[in-house]
Amino acid sequence: MKKPITLIIAIILTISASAQNTTLTYPSTYVETVLDAATLQSLSREFSVDRVQRNTDNTFNTRICLSYRDFDNFLAKGIPYTTVPQTRANVQMANSYEQMTSSWRRYPTYSTYTAMMDTFRTRYPQLCEIDTILAATPGGRKILCAHISNDLSGSEGKPSIFYSSTIHGDEVVGYYMMLRLIDYLLTNYNTDAYVTELVNNVDIWICPLHNPDGTYYTSDDQINSSPISIRENLHGIDLNRSFPWAGQNPAKENEDEPEVQAMMQFMQAHNLTLAANLHGGAEVFNYPWDFWMSWQHSHADAAWWEYVGHRYADTCQSYHSTYMTEEDNGVTEGGDWYVITGSMQDYHNWYLGTRHVTIEVCDSKVLSTNYLPYYWSFAYRALLNFIGEANHGIHGTVTDSLTGEPLEAIIYIADHDLDHSYVETSLPHGDYHRPIKGGQYAVTYSAEGYLPKTIVANVADGQKVIQNVQLSQHVGIDDYENAISIYPNPAKDFVTVEINGDLGIVNISLYDIQGRAVGANNYSPLQRDNINNLDFRSLPSGTYILHIKTSNGHEILRKIVHQ
């Protein structure tokens, strides 16, 4: 079929480029301008750049969403702009679960959405439960998440994936796709072999609607282009510019937005292997980092992201040749497209070590409902395949060699991992899951009070390597562990190391998580003084290992988290 013409969001308010003193009264509007590379990267750190297309002269057609908070600041830049010409999508709304699922050519009203989530739970109680990420947004709506697994108790220790959509309230094609994906997984379990394999082997979490207040801004019964649905939340905040980011701007004013806080708490509570958040307005697989361009600071797993991204885009293109073809044939590093600060994917990768990507699933933000089934047919196999990526790479458990008890351990790959790309085990199973590009890797397993162990793993693309590891305790380590107190931990400025008794300490060294020596790397005065303060003020936030050696050969490892 011929690909539908892009339907860009409609806006009632018209803003003239000459009306430089205009004050915006609507929640937000979209403007277009042409920028050089330097200006684009500068503006993208201040405003919600929404779409970028490169011209042959290396300038960039740039679309920016301006909320009422940003509009006057943008006018002060004196940059020529035009209001985006817009038409409304032809939208039909579903008023019941049956009406939504009978043809899948509608968007749900808010009550239909909550009814659908509840129906998934009641019809498939052995496969689906509904978690509430946020019980009440500022607009009184819920952020819900479907948990799909053949083992909802979590007793199997499987890798996990988290899909979310519509952090921007007017980008609703992903919202539709996520509801349909939930339905597809549940209705095809035990009849479709691939779906059954995914549900049996991956713990699946799907949040269809992250920003319900933006999507249903005007009414719980309407979805369409701004201002019927808006990009921001009820407070006029772009939620995908509001997450903490790597200490680069530690005091972001929007981190206390309820939708941001709730999502952070949810992601922190689950040791997620993979994640993807779905957007609209473009068609591209956008991998980390958003804050840096690839030449400035590449992700440790950039080669893996390129492999997975092209697999996703290629799968889509095999069902429609011009779908998912933007940038590098459907794939881009985020900052290479345009730099943003405070994205959810960067937060998740940096702070929690989850491999989280942004997928732009449709060049229309609000697609006319007659076209929705076509886009689903282009994309759903790629969405299923991405779930399967959680089960590839290196997997296993880390346990005590004597008791068999699962351990809290760090799995680190020398000369590869950086920027928190290592993974950790998850209790109560002690399981770990490390997607990685095919190759040979020296993997080091370490846990407090245990001797580290390094094992070589040979990994093939699209395959799973199981590497269960047992770690041995240091002999007599308990006496020494009990005699050493470290506080506060986590810490911000100083860490106090307190020694009770004469342990015969000959050296105390500090290393970062990549095994590099930090500072003078010899805190031997602790041999003489029972209390000493270690100064972390000049060190970047992250995890550090304190390595203590005694005169009789004991070695003690203690993890310190610097915030």
Sequence and secondary structure as in RCSB ss.txt:
>XXXX:A:sequence
MKKPITLIIAIILTISASAQNTTLTYPSTYVETVLDAATLQSLSREFSVDRVQRNTDNTFNTRICLSYRDFDNFL
AKGIPYTTVPQTRANVQMANSYEQMTSSWRRYPTYSTYTAMMDTFRTRYPQLCEIDTILAATPGGRKILCAHISN
DLSGSEGKPSIFYSSTIHGDEVVGYYMMLRLIDYLLTNYNTDAYVTELVNNVDIWICPLHNPDGTYYTSDDQINS
SPISIRENLHGIDLNRSFPWAGQNPAKENEDEPEVQAMMQFMQAHNLTLAANLHGGAEVFNYPWDFWMSWQHSHA
DAAWWEYVGHRYADTCQSYHSTYMTEEDNGVTEGGDWYVITGSMQDYHNWYLGTRHVTIEVCDSKVLSTNYLPYY
WSFAYRALLNFIGEANHGIHGTVTDSLTGEPLEAIIYIADHDLDHSYVETSLPHGDYHRPIKGGQYAVTYSAEGY
LPKTIVANVADGQKVIQNVQLSQHVGIDDYENAISIYPNPAKDFVTVEINGDLGIVNISLYDIQGRAVGANNYSP
LQRDNINNLDFRSLPSGTYILHIKTSNGHEILRKIVHQ
>XXXX:A:secstr
           S    TT TT    SSEEEEEEEE HHHHHHHTTTSEEEEEEE TTS EEEEEEEETTTHHHHH
TTT   EE         EE SHHHHHHHS SEE HHHHHHHHHHHHHH TTTEEEEEEES  TTS  EEEEEE S
 TT TT   EEEEEE SSTT  HHHHHHHHHHHHHHHHTTTSHHHHHHHHHSEEEEES S HHHHTSS TT   T
TTTS SS TTS  GGG S  TTTSTT TTTT HHHHHHHHHHHHS  SEEEEEE SEEEEEES SSS TTT   T
THHHHHHHHHHHHHHHHTTSTTSS HHHHTEEEHHHH   SS HHHHHHHHH  EEEEEEEES SS  GGGHHHH
HHHHHHHHHHHHHHTTSEEEEEEEETTT  B   EEEETTT  TT  EE BTTTTEEEE   SEEEEEEEE TTB
  EEEEEEE TT EEE  EEE B TTHHHHHHTEEEESSSBSSEEEEEE S   EEEEEEEETTS B TT   GG
GGT SEEEEE TTS SEEEEEEEEETTS EEEEEEEE 
